[in-house]
Amino acid sequence: MSREPTRAFVFDSQEVLEQMRVDKKSRASSFNLILPRAVGDVRVTSGVPDEVTVGSLNEFLGGGSS
């Protein structure tokens, strides 16, 4: 008998994005993303389009809704 894996949480990537916008570190509905490039090497990035952020959230959060 084949069973689907149990998911404890279902994330909505749009809701996560909206919560990121109201975080105290955001500025005028914009926020900086700290993106790792290699061990010990990160870049502070701004101006990432919402669709890229949502796509990344979907991938990271396990295919949540967009």
LUMVOSE-780192 format. One record per atom (N, C-alpha, C, O): residue number from 1; residue in three letters; atom name; y, z, x. Coordinates in Angstrom, 1 decimal, m for minus. Atoms other than C-alpha are relative to their C-alpha. Layout:
! residues N
pt seq NUM | type ALA | atom CA | c2 Y | c3 Z | c1 X
...
END
This chain:
! residues 66
pt seq 1 | type MET | atom N | c2 m1.2 | c3 0.0 | c1 0.8
pt seq 1 | type MET | atom CA | c2 0.0 | c3 0.0 | c1 0.0
pt seq 1 | type MET | atom C | c2 1.2 | c3 0.0 | c1 0.9
pt seq 1 | type MET | atom O | c2 1.4 | c3 0.9 | c1 1.8
pt seq 2 | type SER | atom N | c2 m1.3 | c3 0.2 | c1 m0.8
pt seq 2 | type SER | atom CA | c2 3.4 | c3 m1.1 | c1 1.5
pt seq 2 | type SER | atom C | c2 1.1 | c3 0.8 | c1 m0.7
pt seq 2 | type SER | atom O | c2 1.3 | c3 0.7 | c1 m1.9
pt seq 3 | type ARG | atom N | c2 m1.1 | c3 m0.7 | c1 0.5
pt seq 3 | type ARG | atom CA | c2 6.3 | c3 1.2 | c1 1.0
pt seq 3 | type ARG | atom C | c2 1.3 | c3 m0.3 | c1 0.8
pt seq 3 | type ARG | atom O | c2 1.2 | c3 m0.4 | c1 2.0
pt seq 4 | type GLU | atom N | c2 m1.3 | c3 0.1 | c1 m0.6
pt seq 4 | type GLU | atom CA | c2 10.0 | c3 0.8 | c1 1.7
pt seq 4 | type GLU | atom C | c2 0.4 | c3 1.3 | c1 0.7
pt seq 4 | type GLU | atom O | c2 0.0 | c3 2.4 | c1 0.1
pt seq 5 | type PRO | atom N | c2 m0.4 | c3 m1.2 | c1 m0.6
pt seq 5 | type PRO | atom CA | c2 11.5 | c3 3.3 | c1 4.1
pt seq 5 | type PRO | atom C | c2 1.0 | c3 0.7 | c1 m0.9
pt seq 5 | type PRO | atom O | c2 1.8 | c3 0.1 | c1 m1.6
pt seq 6 | type THR | atom N | c2 m0.9 | c3 m0.8 | c1 0.8
pt seq 6 | type THR | atom CA | c2 13.3 | c3 6.2 | c1 2.4
pt seq 6 | type THR | atom C | c2 1.4 | c3 0.1 | c1 0.7
pt seq 6 | type THR | atom O | c2 1.4 | c3 0.3 | c1 1.9
pt seq 7 | type ARG | atom N | c2 m1.4 | c3 m0.2 | c1 m0.5
pt seq 7 | type ARG | atom CA | c2 17.1 | c3 6.2 | c1 2.9
pt seq 7 | type ARG | atom C | c2 0.6 | c3 1.3 | c1 m0.6
pt seq 7 | type ARG | atom O | c2 0.7 | c3 1.4 | c1 m1.8
pt seq 8 | type ALA | atom N | c2 m0.6 | c3 m1.2 | c1 0.5
pt seq 8 | type ALA | atom CA | c2 18.8 | c3 9.6 | c1 2.7
pt seq 8 | type ALA | atom C | c2 1.4 | c3 m0.3 | c1 m0.5
pt seq 8 | type ALA | atom O | c2 1.9 | c3 0.4 | c1 m1.4
pt seq 9 | type PHE | atom N | c2 m1.4 | c3 0.3 | c1 0.3
pt seq 9 | type PHE | atom CA | c2 22.3 | c3 8.1 | c1 2.5
pt seq 9 | type PHE | atom C | c2 0.2 | c3 m1.5 | c1 m0.2
pt seq 9 | type PHE | atom O | c2 m0.4 | c3 m2.3 | c1 0.5
pt seq 10 | type VAL | atom N | c2 m0.5 | c3 1.4 | c1 0.2
pt seq 10 | type VAL | atom CA | c2 23.8 | c3 4.8 | c1 1.2
pt seq 10 | type VAL | atom C | c2 1.4 | c3 0.0 | c1 0.3
pt seq 10 | type VAL | atom O | c2 2.2 | c3 0.7 | c1 m0.4
pt seq 11 | type PHE | atom N | c2 m1.4 | c3 0.1 | c1 m0.3
pt seq 11 | type PHE | atom CA | c2 27.1 | c3 3.9 | c1 2.8
pt seq 11 | type PHE | atom C | c2 0.6 | c3 m1.2 | c1 m0.5
pt seq 11 | type PHE | atom O | c2 0.0 | c3 m2.3 | c1 m0.6
pt seq 12 | type ASP | atom N | c2 m0.8 | c3 1.2 | c1 0.4
pt seq 12 | type ASP | atom CA | c2 29.7 | c3 1.6 | c1 1.4
pt seq 12 | type ASP | atom C | c2 1.0 | c3 m0.2 | c1 1.1
pt seq 12 | type ASP | atom O | c2 1.9 | c3 0.6 | c1 1.3
pt seq 13 | type SER | atom N | c2 m0.8 | c3 0.3 | c1 m1.2
pt seq 13 | type SER | atom CA | c2 31.4 | c3 0.0 | c1 4.4
pt seq 13 | type SER | atom C | c2 1.5 | c3 m0.1 | c1 m0.4
pt seq 13 | type SER | atom O | c2 2.4 | c3 0.2 | c1 0.4
pt seq 14 | type GLN | atom N | c2 m1.4 | c3 0.1 | c1 0.5
pt seq 14 | type GLN | atom CA | c2 34.6 | c3 m0.7 | c1 2.3
pt seq 14 | type GLN | atom C | c2 0.6 | c3 1.4 | c1 m0.1
pt seq 14 | type GLN | atom O | c2 1.7 | c3 1.6 | c1 0.2
pt seq 15 | type GLU | atom N | c2 m0.4 | c3 m1.4 | c1 0.1
pt seq 15 | type GLU | atom CA | c2 34.8 | c3 3.0 | c1 1.5
pt seq 15 | type GLU | atom C | c2 0.3 | c3 0.6 | c1 1.3
pt seq 15 | type GLU | atom O | c2 1.2 | c3 1.4 | c1 1.5
pt seq 16 | type VAL | atom N | c2 m0.1 | c3 m0.5 | c1 m1.3
pt seq 16 | type VAL | atom CA | c2 34.3 | c3 3.9 | c1 5.1
pt seq 16 | type VAL | atom C | c2 1.3 | c3 m0.5 | c1 0.6
pt seq 16 | type VAL | atom O | c2 2.1 | c3 0.2 | c1 1.3
pt seq 17 | type LEU | atom N | c2 m1.2 | c3 0.6 | c1 m0.5
pt seq 17 | type LEU | atom CA | c2 37.1 | c3 1.5 | c1 6.1
pt seq 17 | type LEU | atom C | c2 1.2 | c3 0.6 | c1 m0.6
pt seq 17 | type LEU | atom O | c2 2.2 | c3 0.9 | c1 0.1
pt seq 18 | type GLU | atom N | c2 m1.1 | c3 m0.7 | c1 0.7
pt seq 18 | type GLU | atom CA | c2 39.4 | c3 3.0 | c1 3.5
pt seq 18 | type GLU | atom C | c2 0.3 | c3 1.4 | c1 0.5
pt seq 18 | type GLU | atom O | c2 1.4 | c3 1.8 | c1 0.7
pt seq 19 | type GLN | atom N | c2 m0.1 | c3 m1.4 | c1 m0.5
pt seq 19 | type GLN | atom CA | c2 38.7 | c3 6.5 | c1 4.8
pt seq 19 | type GLN | atom C | c2 0.6 | c3 m0.1 | c1 1.5
pt seq 19 | type GLN | atom O | c2 1.3 | c3 0.8 | c1 1.9
pt seq 20 | type MET | atom N | c2 m0.5 | c3 0.1 | c1 m1.4
pt seq 20 | type MET | atom CA | c2 39.4 | c3 5.3 | c1 8.4
pt seq 20 | type MET | atom C | c2 1.6 | c3 m0.3 | c1 m0.1
pt seq 20 | type MET | atom O | c2 2.3 | c3 0.2 | c1 0.8
pt seq 21 | type ARG | atom N | c2 m1.5 | c3 0.2 | c1 0.2
pt seq 21 | type ARG | atom CA | c2 42.9 | c3 4.1 | c1 7.1
pt seq 21 | type ARG | atom C | c2 0.8 | c3 1.2 | c1 m0.2
pt seq 21 | type ARG | atom O | c2 2.0 | c3 1.3 | c1 0.2
pt seq 22 | type VAL | atom N | c2 m0.8 | c3 m1.2 | c1 0.3
pt seq 22 | type VAL | atom CA | c2 43.9 | c3 7.5 | c1 5.9
pt seq 22 | type VAL | atom C | c2 m0.3 | c3 1.1 | c1 1.0
pt seq 22 | type VAL | atom O | c2 0.3 | c3 2.3 | c1 0.9
pt seq 23 | type ASP | atom N | c2 0.2 | c3 m0.9 | c1 m1.0
pt seq 23 | type ASP | atom CA | c2 42.7 | c3 9.3 | c1 9.0
pt seq 23 | type ASP | atom C | c2 1.3 | c3 0.4 | c1 0.7
pt seq 23 | type ASP | atom O | c2 2.2 | c3 m0.5 | c1 0.8
pt seq 24 | type LYS | atom N | c2 m1.2 | c3 m0.4 | c1 m0.6
pt seq 24 | type LYS | atom CA | c2 45.4 | c3 11.3 | c1 10.7
pt seq 24 | type LYS | atom C | c2 0.4 | c3 m0.8 | c1 1.3
pt seq 24 | type LYS | atom O | c2 1.6 | c3 m0.8 | c1 1.7
pt seq 25 | type LYS | atom N | c2 m0.3 | c3 0.7 | c1 m1.2
pt seq 25 | type LYS | atom CA | c2 45.2 | c3 9.1 | c1 13.8
pt seq 25 | type LYS | atom C | c2 0.4 | c3 m1.5 | c1 m0.3
pt seq 25 | type LYS | atom O | c2 0.8 | c3 m2.2 | c1 0.7
pt seq 26 | type SER | atom N | c2 m0.4 | c3 1.3 | c1 0.4
pt seq 26 | type SER | atom CA | c2 45.9 | c3 5.9 | c1 11.9
pt seq 26 | type SER | atom C | c2 1.6 | c3 m0.1 | c1 m0.1
pt seq 26 | type SER | atom O | c2 2.2 | c3 0.9 | c1 m0.4
pt seq 27 | type ARG | atom N | c2 m1.4 | c3 0.2 | c1 0.1
pt seq 27 | type ARG | atom CA | c2 49.4 | c3 4.4 | c1 11.9
pt seq 27 | type ARG | atom C | c2 0.3 | c3 m1.2 | c1 m0.9
pt seq 27 | type ARG | atom O | c2 m0.2 | c3 m2.3 | c1 m0.7
pt seq 28 | type ALA | atom N | c2 m0.4 | c3 1.1 | c1 1.0
pt seq 28 | type ALA | atom CA | c2 50.8 | c3 2.4 | c1 8.9
pt seq 28 | type ALA | atom C | c2 m1.2 | c3 m0.8 | c1 m0.4
pt seq 28 | type ALA | atom O | c2 m1.2 | c3 m2.1 | c1 m0.3
pt seq 29 | type SER | atom N | c2 1.2 | c3 0.6 | c1 0.4
pt seq 29 | type SER | atom CA | c2 47.3 | c3 1.6 | c1 7.7
pt seq 29 | type SER | atom C | c2 m0.7 | c3 m0.8 | c1 1.1
pt seq 29 | type SER | atom O | c2 m1.6 | c3 m1.7 | c1 0.8
pt seq 30 | type SER | atom N | c2 0.7 | c3 0.6 | c1 m1.1
pt seq 30 | type SER | atom CA | c2 46.3 | c3 0.4 | c1 11.1
pt seq 30 | type SER | atom C | c2 m0.6 | c3 1.1 | c1 0.9
pt seq 30 | type SER | atom O | c2 m0.1 | c3 2.2 | c1 0.8
pt seq 31 | type PHE | atom N | c2 0.7 | c3 m1.0 | c1 m0.8
pt seq 31 | type PHE | atom CA | c2 44.0 | c3 2.2 | c1 13.5
pt seq 31 | type PHE | atom C | c2 m0.5 | c3 m0.7 | c1 1.3
pt seq 31 | type PHE | atom O | c2 m0.7 | c3 m1.9 | c1 1.4
pt seq 32 | type ASN | atom N | c2 0.6 | c3 0.5 | c1 m1.3
pt seq 32 | type ASN | atom CA | c2 42.8 | c3 1.9 | c1 17.1
pt seq 32 | type ASN | atom C | c2 m1.5 | c3 0.3 | c1 0.0
pt seq 32 | type ASN | atom O | c2 m1.9 | c3 1.3 | c1 m0.5
pt seq 33 | type LEU | atom N | c2 1.4 | c3 m0.2 | c1 m0.2
pt seq 33 | type LEU | atom CA | c2 39.2 | c3 1.4 | c1 17.8
pt seq 33 | type LEU | atom C | c2 m0.3 | c3 0.2 | c1 1.5
pt seq 33 | type LEU | atom O | c2 0.3 | c3 m0.6 | c1 2.3
pt seq 34 | type ILE | atom N | c2 0.4 | c3 m0.3 | c1 m1.4
pt seq 34 | type ILE | atom CA | c2 37.7 | c3 2.8 | c1 21.0
pt seq 34 | type ILE | atom C | c2 m1.4 | c3 m0.7 | c1 0.2
pt seq 34 | type ILE | atom O | c2 m2.4 | c3 m0.2 | c1 m0.4
pt seq 35 | type LEU | atom N | c2 1.2 | c3 0.8 | c1 m0.1
pt seq 35 | type LEU | atom CA | c2 35.1 | c3 0.2 | c1 22.0
pt seq 35 | type LEU | atom C | c2 m0.6 | c3 0.0 | c1 1.4
pt seq 35 | type LEU | atom O | c2 0.1 | c3 m0.3 | c1 2.4
pt seq 36 | type PRO | atom N | c2 0.7 | c3 0.0 | c1 m1.3
pt seq 36 | type PRO | atom CA | c2 32.6 | c3 0.7 | c1 24.8
pt seq 36 | type PRO | atom C | c2 m0.3 | c3 m1.3 | c1 0.5
pt seq 36 | type PRO | atom O | c2 m0.8 | c3 m2.2 | c1 m0.3
pt seq 37 | type ARG | atom N | c2 0.3 | c3 1.2 | c1 m0.6
pt seq 37 | type ARG | atom CA | c2 32.2 | c3 m2.1 | c1 27.2
pt seq 37 | type ARG | atom C | c2 m1.2 | c3 0.1 | c1 1.0
pt seq 37 | type ARG | atom O | c2 m2.0 | c3 m0.8 | c1 1.1
pt seq 38 | type ALA | atom N | c2 1.0 | c3 m0.3 | c1 m0.9
pt seq 38 | type ALA | atom CA | c2 29.9 | c3 m0.5 | c1 29.7
pt seq 38 | type ALA | atom C | c2 0.0 | c3 1.5 | c1 0.2
pt seq 38 | type ALA | atom O | c2 0.9 | c3 2.2 | c1 m0.3
pt seq 39 | type VAL | atom N | c2 0.0 | c3 m1.4 | c1 m0.2
pt seq 39 | type VAL | atom CA | c2 28.9 | c3 3.0 | c1 30.8
pt seq 39 | type VAL | atom C | c2 1.3 | c3 0.4 | c1 0.8
pt seq 39 | type VAL | atom O | c2 1.5 | c3 m0.1 | c1 1.8
pt seq 40 | type GLY | atom N | c2 m1.3 | c3 m0.5 | c1 m0.6
pt seq 40 | type GLY | atom CA | c2 32.2 | c3 4.8 | c1 31.6
pt seq 40 | type GLY | atom C | c2 1.2 | c3 m1.0 | c1 m0.1
pt seq 40 | type GLY | atom O | c2 2.2 | c3 m0.8 | c1 0.5
pt seq 41 | type ASP | atom N | c2 m1.1 | c3 1.0 | c1 0.2
pt seq 41 | type ASP | atom CA | c2 34.3 | c3 1.7 | c1 30.5
pt seq 41 | type ASP | atom C | c2 0.2 | c3 m0.2 | c1 m1.5
pt seq 41 | type ASP | atom O | c2 m0.7 | c3 m0.8 | c1 m2.1
pt seq 42 | type VAL | atom N | c2 m0.4 | c3 0.2 | c1 1.4
pt seq 42 | type VAL | atom CA | c2 36.0 | c3 1.7 | c1 27.1
pt seq 42 | type VAL | atom C | c2 1.3 | c3 m0.7 | c1 m0.1
pt seq 42 | type VAL | atom O | c2 2.1 | c3 m0.7 | c1 0.9
pt seq 43 | type ARG | atom N | c2 m1.3 | c3 0.6 | c1 0.2
pt seq 43 | type ARG | atom CA | c2 38.9 | c3 m0.3 | c1 25.7
pt seq 43 | type ARG | atom C | c2 0.5 | c3 0.5 | c1 m1.4
pt seq 43 | type ARG | atom O | c2 m0.2 | c3 0.6 | c1 m2.3
pt seq 44 | type VAL | atom N | c2 m0.7 | c3 m0.4 | c1 1.2
pt seq 44 | type VAL | atom CA | c2 41.4 | c3 0.9 | c1 23.1
pt seq 44 | type VAL | atom C | c2 0.5 | c3 m1.4 | c1 m0.6
pt seq 44 | type VAL | atom O | c2 1.2 | c3 m2.1 | c1 0.0
pt seq 45 | type THR | atom N | c2 m0.3 | c3 1.3 | c1 0.7
pt seq 45 | type THR | atom CA | c2 41.7 | c3 m2.1 | c1 20.6
pt seq 45 | type THR | atom C | c2 0.7 | c3 0.2 | c1 m1.3
pt seq 45 | type THR | atom O | c2 0.2 | c3 1.1 | c1 m2.1
pt seq 46 | type SER | atom N | c2 m0.6 | c3 0.0 | c1 1.3
pt seq 46 | type SER | atom CA | c2 44.0 | c3 m2.6 | c1 17.7
pt seq 46 | type SER | atom C | c2 0.0 | c3 m1.4 | c1 m0.5
pt seq 46 | type SER | atom O | c2 m0.2 | c3 m2.4 | c1 0.2
pt seq 47 | type GLY | atom N | c2 m0.1 | c3 1.3 | c1 0.6
pt seq 47 | type GLY | atom CA | c2 44.4 | c3 m5.5 | c1 15.3
pt seq 47 | type GLY | atom C | c2 m1.3 | c3 m0.7 | c1 m0.3
pt seq 47 | type GLY | atom O | c2 m1.3 | c3 m1.9 | c1 m0.4
pt seq 48 | type VAL | atom N | c2 1.3 | c3 0.6 | c1 0.3
pt seq 48 | type VAL | atom CA | c2 40.7 | c3 m6.0 | c1 14.6
pt seq 48 | type VAL | atom C | c2 0.1 | c3 m0.3 | c1 m1.5
pt seq 48 | type VAL | atom O | c2 0.4 | c3 0.6 | c1 m2.3
pt seq 49 | type PRO | atom N | c2 0.0 | c3 0.4 | c1 1.4
pt seq 49 | type PRO | atom CA | c2 40.4 | c3 m7.9 | c1 11.3
pt seq 49 | type PRO | atom C | c2 m0.9 | c3 0.8 | c1 m0.8
pt seq 49 | type PRO | atom O | c2 m2.0 | c3 1.2 | c1 m0.3
pt seq 50 | type ASP | atom N | c2 0.8 | c3 m0.8 | c1 0.8
pt seq 50 | type ASP | atom CA | c2 39.0 | c3 m6.0 | c1 8.4
pt seq 50 | type ASP | atom C | c2 m1.4 | c3 m0.5 | c1 m0.2
pt seq 50 | type ASP | atom O | c2 m2.4 | c3 0.3 | c1 m0.2
pt seq 51 | type GLU | atom N | c2 1.4 | c3 0.6 | c1 0.2
pt seq 51 | type GLU | atom CA | c2 36.1 | c3 m8.4 | c1 7.9
pt seq 51 | type GLU | atom C | c2 m0.9 | c3 0.3 | c1 1.3
pt seq 51 | type GLU | atom O | c2 m2.1 | c3 0.4 | c1 1.1
pt seq 52 | type VAL | atom N | c2 0.8 | c3 m0.3 | c1 m1.3
pt seq 52 | type VAL | atom CA | c2 35.0 | c3 m7.8 | c1 11.6
pt seq 52 | type VAL | atom C | c2 m0.4 | c3 1.5 | c1 m0.1
pt seq 52 | type VAL | atom O | c2 m1.5 | c3 1.8 | c1 0.3
pt seq 53 | type THR | atom N | c2 0.3 | c3 m1.5 | c1 0.1
pt seq 53 | type THR | atom CA | c2 35.3 | c3 m4.0 | c1 11.1
pt seq 53 | type THR | atom C | c2 m1.1 | c3 0.2 | c1 m1.0
pt seq 53 | type THR | atom O | c2 m2.0 | c3 1.0 | c1 m0.8
pt seq 54 | type VAL | atom N | c2 1.0 | c3 m0.2 | c1 1.1
pt seq 54 | type VAL | atom CA | c2 33.3 | c3 m4.2 | c1 7.8
pt seq 54 | type VAL | atom C | c2 m1.3 | c3 m0.5 | c1 0.4
pt seq 54 | type VAL | atom O | c2 m2.4 | c3 0.1 | c1 0.2
pt seq 55 | type GLY | atom N | c2 1.2 | c3 0.5 | c1 m0.5
pt seq 55 | type GLY | atom CA | c2 30.7 | c3 m6.4 | c1 9.4
pt seq 55 | type GLY | atom C | c2 m0.7 | c3 0.9 | c1 1.0
pt seq 55 | type GLY | atom O | c2 m1.9 | c3 1.1 | c1 0.9
pt seq 56 | type SER | atom N | c2 0.5 | c3 m0.9 | c1 m1.0
pt seq 56 | type SER | atom CA | c2 30.3 | c3 m4.0 | c1 12.3
pt seq 56 | type SER | atom C | c2 m0.5 | c3 1.3 | c1 m0.7
pt seq 56 | type SER | atom O | c2 m1.6 | c3 1.8 | c1 m0.3
pt seq 57 | type LEU | atom N | c2 0.4 | c3 m1.2 | c1 0.7
pt seq 57 | type LEU | atom CA | c2 30.1 | c3 m1.0 | c1 9.9
pt seq 57 | type LEU | atom C | c2 m1.3 | c3 m0.3 | c1 m0.7
pt seq 57 | type LEU | atom O | c2 m2.2 | c3 0.6 | c1 m0.7
pt seq 58 | type ASN | atom N | c2 1.3 | c3 0.3 | c1 0.7
pt seq 58 | type ASN | atom CA | c2 27.4 | c3 m2.8 | c1 7.9
pt seq 58 | type ASN | atom C | c2 m1.2 | c3 0.0 | c1 0.9
pt seq 58 | type ASN | atom O | c2 m2.2 | c3 0.6 | c1 0.6
pt seq 59 | type GLU | atom N | c2 1.0 | c3 0.0 | c1 m1.0
pt seq 59 | type GLU | atom CA | c2 25.4 | c3 m3.4 | c1 11.0
pt seq 59 | type GLU | atom C | c2 m0.4 | c3 1.4 | c1 0.5
pt seq 59 | type GLU | atom O | c2 m1.6 | c3 1.8 | c1 0.5
pt seq 60 | type PHE | atom N | c2 0.1 | c3 m1.3 | c1 m0.5
pt seq 60 | type PHE | atom CA | c2 25.9 | c3 0.1 | c1 12.3
pt seq 60 | type PHE | atom C | c2 m0.6 | c3 1.0 | c1 m1.0
pt seq 60 | type PHE | atom O | c2 m1.5 | c3 1.8 | c1 m0.7
pt seq 61 | type LEU | atom N | c2 0.4 | c3 m0.9 | c1 1.0
pt seq 61 | type LEU | atom CA | c2 25.3 | c3 1.9 | c1 9.0
pt seq 61 | type LEU | atom C | c2 m1.3 | c3 m0.5 | c1 m0.7
pt seq 61 | type LEU | atom O | c2 m1.7 | c3 0.1 | c1 m1.7
pt seq 62 | type GLY | atom N | c2 1.3 | c3 0.4 | c1 0.5
pt seq 62 | type GLY | atom CA | c2 22.1 | c3 0.0 | c1 8.3
pt seq 62 | type GLY | atom C | c2 0.1 | c3 m0.9 | c1 m1.2
pt seq 62 | type GLY | atom O | c2 m0.7 | c3 m0.8 | c1 m2.1
pt seq 63 | type GLY | atom N | c2 m0.1 | c3 1.0 | c1 1.1
pt seq 63 | type GLY | atom CA | c2 23.2 | c3 m2.8 | c1 6.0
pt seq 63 | type GLY | atom C | c2 0.6 | c3 0.5 | c1 m1.3
pt seq 63 | type GLY | atom O | c2 0.2 | c3 0.0 | c1 m2.3
pt seq 64 | type GLY | atom N | c2 m0.7 | c3 m0.5 | c1 1.2
pt seq 64 | type GLY | atom CA | c2 25.4 | c3 m0.9 | c1 3.6
pt seq 64 | type GLY | atom C | c2 0.8 | c3 m1.1 | c1 m0.7
pt seq 64 | type GLY | atom O | c2 0.9 | c3 m2.2 | c1 m0.1
pt seq 65 | type SER | atom N | c2 m0.7 | c3 1.1 | c1 0.7
pt seq 65 | type SER | atom CA | c2 27.3 | c3 m2.9 | c1 1.0
pt seq 65 | type SER | atom C | c2 1.3 | c3 m0.3 | c1 0.6
pt seq 65 | type SER | atom O | c2 1.9 | c3 0.6 | c1 1.2
pt seq 66 | type SER | atom N | c2 m1.3 | c3 0.4 | c1 m0.6
pt seq 66 | type SER | atom CA | c2 30.4 | c3 m4.8 | c1 2.0
pt seq 66 | type SER | atom C | c2 1.1 | c3 m0.1 | c1 m1.1
pt seq 66 | type SER | atom O | c2 2.2 | c3 m0.4 | c1 m0.8
END
